[in-house]
Amino acid sequence: MTTTTPTPLTAADRCDRCGAQAYVRVVLAKGELLFCAHHARRHASAFADVALHVQDETERLHEEHGAPAR
């Protein structure tokens, strides 16, 4: 599993669970899932072992909105 990708997430990328802006992309063998920071944390244990690639841009969220780092 890697943690970087050349294609950044944009405001058009939406969380598959709630529709909020996505800051995490999880690439699986048969597609990908997009998550907001909240749902990425909530489901991290479920995708950790099966993800081929995880693109985590949650630091951008903290920088853009002043949210405290976790």
Steps between C-alpha positions, in 0.01 A plus 500: 500500500629847415394840631551740208350545156550760228129589468386725786147484633281800417183658636310295241610175669233405752487246786323180399337479844368852562574722200742736680823598328730200473851521638585129481501271194521125556590299191383139510548215254159574349460877521545775750323660794508865601459607861480822699747511789236381748396192302860418407586480871184302573566239227883492502520157663267353236703617200852489646570138402327501160597841357749505216558871553383761751522868411456699821471877459349572842792729586368729226169517684675608818704762313202638306251513786713527811374170637722355772728216385410154629 
